């Protein structure tokens, strides 16, 4: 008996939800996004990354989200895994850290998120890794297999 909501569907929806809701921050120049990408731009010595990195990452997340609900969903899972692996790496091994500052409406730091953003990244990583392994374990990965959808 096929259930309406499969594990694959739940994991794809979780990844897409996290990626798509973050686009508002990445494309609007929110203080959180400016902090993250300017910190990484300064740390890496690539000033352009501080200015334009959010747009590039946001576009990659948008593409991955679309692919997750297309016949190329396995490639969307692999792309999601790559994107979120980079995010986790930068949280752990750069001055960015795990707890991200929270900002008020005027852009002033009022506290931190207690690691919530990092926790979401780990949840997305586990979801993308599960989907990727399931995709790569198939002998002939389908382009459009109703059982995989």
Residue pairs with C-beta under 8 A, 6 or more apart in sequence:
7 130
8 73
8 131
8 134
8 148
8 149
9 149
11 127
11 128
11 130
11 131
12 68
12 69
12 73
12 76
12 77
12 131
14 123
14 124
14 127
15 64
15 65
15 68
15 77
15 80
15 124
15 127
15 128
15 131
16 65
16 68
16 69
18 120
18 123
18 124
19 61
19 62
19 64
19 65
19 80
19 83
19 124
20 61
20 62
20 65
22 58
22 61
23 58
23 61
23 62
24 30
25 32
25 33
26 33
26 54
26 55
26 57
26 58
26 61
27 54
27 55
27 58
29 54
30 103
31 103
31 107
32 100
32 101
32 102
32 103
33 54
35 100
35 101
35 103
36 54
36 96
36 100
37 49
37 50
37 51
37 53
37 54
38 50
39 50
39 94
39 95
39 96
40 49
40 50
40 53
40 90
40 94
40 96
41 47
41 48
41 49
41 50
41 51
41 53
42 50
43 94
43 95
43 96
57 83
60 79
60 83
61 83
63 76
63 79
64 76
64 79
64 80
64 83
65 76
66 76
67 73
67 75
67 76
67 79
68 76
68 77
68 80
68 131
69 76
70 76
71 143
71 144
72 143
73 131
73 135
73 148
73 149
74 131
74 132
74 135
74 136
74 141
74 148
77 128
77 131
77 132
77 135
78 128
78 132
78 135
80 124
80 127
80 128
80 131
81 125
81 128
81 129
81 131
81 132
84 121
84 124
84 125
84 128
85 125
87 121
88 118
88 121
88 122
88 125
90 96
91 97
91 98
91 117
91 118
91 121
92 98
98 115
98 118
99 112
99 113
99 114
99 115
99 118
100 112
100 113
100 115
100 116
100 117
100 118
101 109
101 111
101 112
101 113
102 109
102 110
102 111
102 112
102 113
103 109
103 110
104 110
135 141
135 148
138 148
142 148
